[in-house]
Amino acid sequence: MEPKENIENEEDNKPFCDRPFEEVEDGYIDDRGFYTSPNGSFWDDDHTYFNHLGFDRHGGSYDKYGVYIPGPGYDEKTGLYKDQEELLPSPEETDTKKTIELSIEKLREQEKKDEKTIKKFELPVEESEDSDDEDKSNLTYDEDDFKEAYENAMEIENIKVISQHS
């Protein structure tokens, strides 16, 4: 909905009343997917309220193509208005988030290496002489077998690392 052009000055000077999203009697989803109330006010996909004149609390509006046109005080770089700067993460929060992401990635890489190492030391599945390809032996491994294989593999890996640094 484009903002209405011929607006009386007294309506321009009214304070903006920001309303939380709520369904109202005779409200509907319009052709843009916005929830519109009978008086013409609406909430966009982000549940941002636009008054019956088509403006949000920052003076932003949508053009006839459904593109949001920011109001005064909008920072293109951050995508926020000046009164929303508290939503930006602090440098400490950003650094902490990056550290956590790197730690998670390292743990995943280590987990993959551990799985490959365990597979190296798995016992082969034995086939019985009179079985065909579909009937394999029911040889299984318990948790202790995997633990032992893992410990052996890690010991070998540690020996390799120590010998490389010697």
N, C-alpha and C positions, 0 to 999 in steps of 0.2 A: 504494500500500500504506500503510495507516494504521499508525502506530507501535503496537507491542503494549503493552497497558495494564498487565497484571499482570506486572511485571518485578521480579525479585529485586534487592535493593539491591546485592549484590556485582557484578551485571552492569552496573548504573548506574555503578559506580566504576571499571570497566575503562577504560584509556585507549583513545581512538578510534584505530583503525588505518585511515588513509585509503589506499585502493588505487587505482592507476591503472586505467583501463578495460582489460579483457582478456576475451576470450571464454574460457569454461571448458567442460569437458565437461558435458553435460546443461544448459547455459545456454539461455535462450530469451527471445524478445521477448514481454512480457506484453500484456494488453489495453490498457494505457496507452501502449504503444510503448517501454517501458523494458526494458533488457536485465537479466534476472534470473538470478541463479545458483541452484543447487539448495538452498543454505542459506537463501535468502530475501533475501540482500543484492542490491542492484541499482544500476544507473547510469541516471540520467535522461537526457533529450535533450541536456543540456549536458555529459554525461559526468561529472557529479558523483556521487561514490560515496555510497550510503546503506547502512548496516550492516543486519544481519538484523533489527534492532529497528525499522528504518524511519527512522533519523536520519542526517543528514549530519554533517560534522565541526563544524558550528556549532550543532547541536541542532535544525536545521530538519527539517521532514517534510512529507509530502503528506497532505491530508485525503482523505476518501472520495470527494470530487468531483474529485480530481486537482489541487487548488489548493495551491501551495507555501505552507507556513506557516513564516515565518522563525523562527530561534532567537534567543536573547539577543544583543544587540549589533548588531542589524541596523538600518541607517539607511535609512528610507523615502525620504528625499530623494535620496540617491545610489544606492540600490539595492545597497549593499555593506555588508559587515561591517567592524568596526573594523580587523581584521587585513588587510583588502584595500585600505586607503586609498592604498597605493602605486600602485594601479591607476588612480587618478584622475589626469588630466593636470594638469600644473602650469599656472599662469596663462600662463607664457611659451609653453608648448606650444600652449595654446588660442589665444593671440594669433597665433602663427606659422601655425597651421592656418587661422585665419580669413583671414589675409593671403594665404596661398597660394590659398585658395578664391576670394577676390576677384580676385586676379591672373588666375587661370584664366578666370573669368567675363569679365573685361575683354578677355582675348585672344580668347575666343570671339565677343564682341560685335564686336571689331575685324575678325575674320575674316569675319563676316557682312557688315559694311559694305564691306570690300574686295571681296567677291564681288559685291555689288550694284553697286559702282563699276565693276568690270571688265565686268559685263553691260551697263552703259550704253554702253560704248565698243566693244562687240563689233561686228564687221561683220555686216550682215544676210546671211542665207543667200539667195543668188540662185537664182531659179527659171528654168529654161530655158523657152522659149516653148512647146515641144511636150510638156512634161511635165504629168502630172496631179498631183493632191494627194499621191498615194502616192510618186511619184518626185520627190524633191527633188535639187537639185544636190549634188555631192560636195565642195563647198567646205569646206575644213578650215582650221584655224588651228594654227600650231605654237607652241612655247613662247615664241619671240621676239615673236610677235604679242601674246600675252597680257602678256608683260613690258612691252612698249611701251605697251599700253593701260593697264596698271596704273600705270606711271610717269607717263603723261599725266594720268590721273585724280587721282593723288596730287598732282601739281603744281597742277592746277586746285583741288583741295580746299585745299591750302596757301594758294593765292592768296585763296580765299574767306575763310579763317580770318584771314589777315593783314589783308585789307580790312575785316573786321568789327571788328577790334581797333584800327583806325586812327581 
